[in-house]
Amino acid sequence: MKHFDSFELDALIMKGIREMGFEEPSPIQAECIPAVLRGEDVIGQAQTGTGKTAAFGIPLLEHVDPGSRKVKAVVLAPTRELAIQVSEELRKIGRAKRVKTLPIYGGQPIGRQIKALKQGVQVVIGTPGRMLDHLRRGTLRLDDVEMLVLDEADEMLDMGFIDDIEAVMDHLPENRQLLLFSATIPPAIRQLARKYMNKPRYITVSRGEVTAPVIEQVYYKVLESTKLDSLCRILDSESLEQGILFCRTKKGVDELAESLQARGYLAAGLHGDLAQQQRDRVMNSFRRGDIELLVATDVAARGIDVGTVSHVINYDIPQDAESYVHRIGRTGRAGRTGIALTLVTPREMKQLRSIEHEIAGELKPRELPSLEEVAERQQQLLKEQLVETIQSGELIPIFEELVQNLTEKHDANQIAAAALHMAFADRFTGGTDAVYDFGETGASPGMVRFFINVGRNADIRPRELVKAIAEQAGIAAKKVGRINIYDRFSFVEVPEEAAPFVFEALRQSKINGARVNLEPARPRNRS
Ligand code: AMP
């Protein structure tokens, strides 16, 4: 087993990794990090969920000098969403080292980006079009870049970014290191590698088929922003004896165990930062049945054999099929029946499909309890907390004074509602992730309208479109709304809560053998 220690990284990068709560390198990281540190060009075949961002991010940040005012590394990504996500991850890992990162993408005012660039950043993460725009304006200089990463390269090529990518490449010095990450390696990628890479090392995490135990396997589609509530609804609707919940990171374990405890579940966390004694204590309580839910990292859960585990819940999707098989093997022991539930966010749909492919099996989709039900439960919870606080008699005097003051001019009901709004608005808003802001698409209320770049010319009919959406995004066919098919393009409406899944599943895909591109519609396209 590899440890992050074995890479001999800068203490500040190690601090960043610790703060992320990573326990051990994921399979792609174990191979990729040392190769990149040695200066090799790398082709990594991996998708979201495998830890690919940190696989290139850690050695990239290790390499960058935070004192420099010049751009030292560039990451190209196909979409705004991915650019933001990668940028966030790099910012967090590089925070202790004070590396400055900046996402630049279309749709954001260019003036703001120019200002941010002028302040001196060392890592730029952007979509090819906007990056090129800055290069042409002279607001971005890449003469000192030592490393270029092409993230989700297959998608960038599918989206027709090849010319833009090559144009960006022309602005880089000759001797830069090039890393390429891609879920698939079609001929166009190989060609790109031949043209621009220097003896690339090929790294993949897929090890062919692994065998999953025969137990019921189910997945739920969830959004990052409401994941905890979704989990609680699931927990409340399952007849659960004992469950093991898996999180990716130690930090994730702590946070989830605490949140569950706060909501009244008998939960405890288990990970490698706990002293042996603490670990023994947690395991003993779990064995005795005093703890209902054990929240654990992969490492901590290795070797756990408790016969009464009725449920394994992948709160975070595993990083590879092997880990999936290990995890779900913790249930259904000693001849009992067990069930494995996996929570999947929009961006992780592909990782789910890849796991299914490697275990040569399918996870059954199951519908989450509705958002209204979740909201109702949250309201109930908040009510209970408020009553408890009132009854505790422990209010800070300043607050009471403040309210008294305000009641001279305002209604007490409104003051209370405003205070709640300030404290909890984010718990109740929408239910769509902040990264998925599709803007005004001209759809019916509660729906999002998407534009698809093929129509009758590709023999697309409504039935096929509905089938493709239902299958690829894992949503019920009857949920698909209005469809308009024209000669060369189409529109389809889907419910807001399903929109991120439809977008991620179909923005680059195939229907009827035709390559399709799906994007949020603009209202002026309205028929
Ligand atoms: P990615 O595949 O890069 O999209 O990463 C998926 C998720 O895994 C992100 O939330 C990362 O922060 C997380 N992650 C990356 N590396 C590790 C690791 N070694 N241990 C645990 N979580 C990780």
Boltz pocket constraint, residues with backbone or C-beta under 6 A from the ligand:
constraints:
  - pocket:
      binder: B
      contacts: [[A, 20], [A, 21], [A, 22], [A, 23], [A, 24], [A, 25], [A, 26], [A, 29], [A, 47], [A, 48], [A, 49], [A, 50], [A, 51], [A, 52], [A, 53], [A, 54], [A, 89], [A, 248], [A, 249]]
      max_distance: 6.0
